[in-house]
Amino acid sequence: MGHLGQERAPIYEALEVFRGERIVPFVAGHSGISGEDFQDLMLRKDDMAADVGSVIYGEEAVELGLIDRIGGLSDALECLYGMVEEKK
């Protein structure tokens, strides 16, 4: 068992570095949530799903700034086409 525990530590540390250097800055840079708030959300213990992260649904995701609005594929495509037209 000691051997398995020794292997987990470097993997866990690598995941921590990846989260801190890549995931948090990417999400914070491409959404309306701050890096600190996103980090707090990721580590929120009261809402963990199988110990892999928090589950956020529709309206809460909008309120937190993770997404702009709720919609389906057709809504996303309409938004995309609108953004393309704005760039022209």
C-alpha positions as CSV (number, residue, x, y, z in Angstrom):
1,M,0.0,0.0,0.0
2,G,2.9,2.4,0.7
3,H,4.0,2.1,-2.9
4,L,0.6,3.2,-4.2
5,G,0.5,6.1,-1.9
6,Q,4.0,7.2,-3.1
7,E,2.8,7.1,-6.7
8,R,-0.3,9.2,-6.0
9,A,1.6,12.1,-4.5
10,P,3.5,13.1,-7.7
11,I,0.3,12.6,-9.8
12,Y,-1.7,14.7,-7.4
13,E,1.0,17.4,-7.4
14,A,1.0,17.4,-11.2
15,L,-2.7,17.8,-11.3
16,E,-2.5,20.7,-8.9
17,V,0.1,22.4,-11.0
18,F,-2.0,21.8,-14.2
19,R,-5.1,23.2,-12.5
20,G,-3.3,26.3,-11.2
21,E,-1.3,27.1,-14.3
22,R,-3.7,26.0,-17.1
23,I,-7.3,25.4,-16.2
24,V,-8.0,28.3,-13.8
25,P,-6.3,30.9,-16.0
26,F,-8.1,29.6,-19.2
27,V,-11.5,29.6,-17.6
28,A,-11.0,33.0,-16.0
29,G,-9.7,34.4,-19.2
30,H,-12.6,33.2,-21.3
31,S,-15.5,33.8,-19.0
32,G,-16.9,36.3,-16.5
33,I,-15.6,34.6,-13.4
34,S,-12.4,35.5,-11.6
35,G,-9.6,33.0,-11.2
36,E,-10.0,33.1,-7.4
37,D,-13.8,32.6,-7.5
38,F,-13.3,29.7,-10.0
39,Q,-10.7,28.1,-7.8
40,D,-13.0,28.4,-4.8
41,L,-15.8,26.9,-6.8
42,M,-13.6,24.0,-7.9
43,L,-12.7,23.2,-4.3
44,R,-16.1,23.7,-2.7
45,K,-16.6,20.7,-0.5
46,D,-20.4,20.9,-0.1
47,D,-21.1,20.3,-3.7
48,M,-18.6,17.7,-4.8
49,A,-19.6,15.2,-7.4
50,A,-17.7,11.9,-6.7
51,D,-14.7,14.0,-5.4
52,V,-13.9,15.3,-8.9
53,G,-15.4,18.8,-8.8
54,S,-18.5,20.8,-8.3
55,V,-21.6,20.4,-10.4
56,I,-23.1,23.7,-11.6
57,Y,-26.4,23.9,-13.4
58,G,-27.8,26.5,-15.9
59,E,-28.9,29.6,-14.0
60,E,-26.2,29.3,-11.4
61,A,-23.5,29.0,-14.1
62,V,-24.9,32.3,-15.6
63,E,-25.0,34.0,-12.2
64,L,-21.4,32.9,-11.5
65,G,-20.2,34.2,-14.9
66,L,-19.1,30.8,-16.2
67,I,-21.4,31.1,-19.2
68,D,-23.2,34.1,-20.8
69,R,-26.6,32.4,-21.2
70,I,-28.5,29.1,-21.3
71,G,-29.4,27.6,-24.7
72,G,-29.2,24.7,-27.0
73,L,-27.1,24.1,-30.1
74,S,-29.3,26.3,-32.3
75,D,-28.9,29.2,-29.9
76,A,-25.1,28.7,-29.9
77,L,-25.0,28.7,-33.7
78,E,-27.2,31.8,-33.9
79,C,-24.8,33.5,-31.5
80,L,-21.8,32.4,-33.5
81,Y,-23.2,33.6,-36.8
82,G,-24.0,37.0,-35.1
83,M,-20.4,37.2,-33.9
84,V,-19.1,36.5,-37.4
85,E,-21.3,39.2,-38.9
86,E,-20.1,41.7,-36.3
87,K,-16.5,41.0,-37.4
88,K,-17.3,41.7,-41.0
